């Protein structure tokens, strides 16, 4: 049960990262943002996505080995 909760939170984190990366150019089209701020937001979004993907790999590896966290 705890593994399922970890997977849901990981997917939520991944979606948040995707939204940050994809909404930055859309917002930049309608409101002028500084290039540094646009790059910062894109970098934060990519970092969040990478963290979520690493977390997913760890959960997948735990499930494959039959190791359950308690």
N, C-alpha and C positions, 0 to 999 in steps of 0.2 A: 504494500500500500504506500509506503514511504517512497519507493522508487517511482511510482506513478506520479506522486506529488512533485518529485524532483524533475521529472520529464515535463510536466506542465509548466513549471516555473522556467525551465530552460527554453521552452518554446515561446513563452511570453517575452523573455529577454531577447530572443532572436527577432521576434516581431517588432519589438521596440527599436532595436538597432536598424532593422530594415526601414522602418518608418522614418527614423531620423535621416538616414542616407537618402531616401527617396523624396522626402518633403523639403529638404534643403534647397534643391534647384527650383522647385515650384515656388517656394516662398521668395527666393531670390529674384524670380521673374517679376513679381508684383511689388515687392519692397526691396529697395537697394540695401544689400548687406555688404559690409566690407569683405574683401577677399580673404583676409585672415580669419574672420569669423566664420565664413562659409567653409573654409578649409578645416577649421577647428571642429565645426559640427559634423562634417563628413568623417573626419578622423575619429571622433568620439563614436559615431555610429558604426564604423568599421571595427573599432576595438570591441564594442559591445557584441557585435556579431561573432567575432573570433572567439571571445570568451564563451559565448553560448555554444559554438561548435565544438570547442574543446571539452566543455562540460558534457555535451551529448556523447562524444567519443568515450569519455570516462564511464558514463552510465551504461553505454553499450558494452564496454569491456567487462564491467562488473556483472552484467546480465549473462554474458557469454561464459564467464568463469563460474557462475553460480554463487558468486559472493554477494551476500546481502548486507548492507549497512544496517546497523541497529543503533 
